[in-house]
Amino acid sequence: QVQLVESGGGLVQPGGSLRLSCAASGSISVINAMGWYRQAPGKEREWVATITSSGSTNYADSVKGRFTIFRDNAKNTVYLQMNSLKPEDTAVYYCNAHIVAYSAYGVLGAMDYWGKGTLVTVSS
């Protein structure tokens, strides 16, 4: 069984910074790409950023230049450093990871796993 647990959300003023963390744990064989998504009130969930196992990154245009995604493979953890936050960044942020897990019967196929989300509120 695999779990993703996010942390680091909270209330911050416009222009401020926050760092989100997401730790993967459980029966993990390989972690491929990891990423962040967000869902604002009344809106669809949207992609924010992705990092591959080799460290290549991609960002949504709305966060490019302000957010940085990075990972610590030794800790099975992905981070999202968010700077110059705007009220429109207010959302629940979800961690996503493409993971090959294993069971007592052997290696399972690769699947997408999701965390439960952490709330980021940008407001004065």
Disulfide bonds with the S-S distance in Angstrom:
Cys22-Cys95 2.07
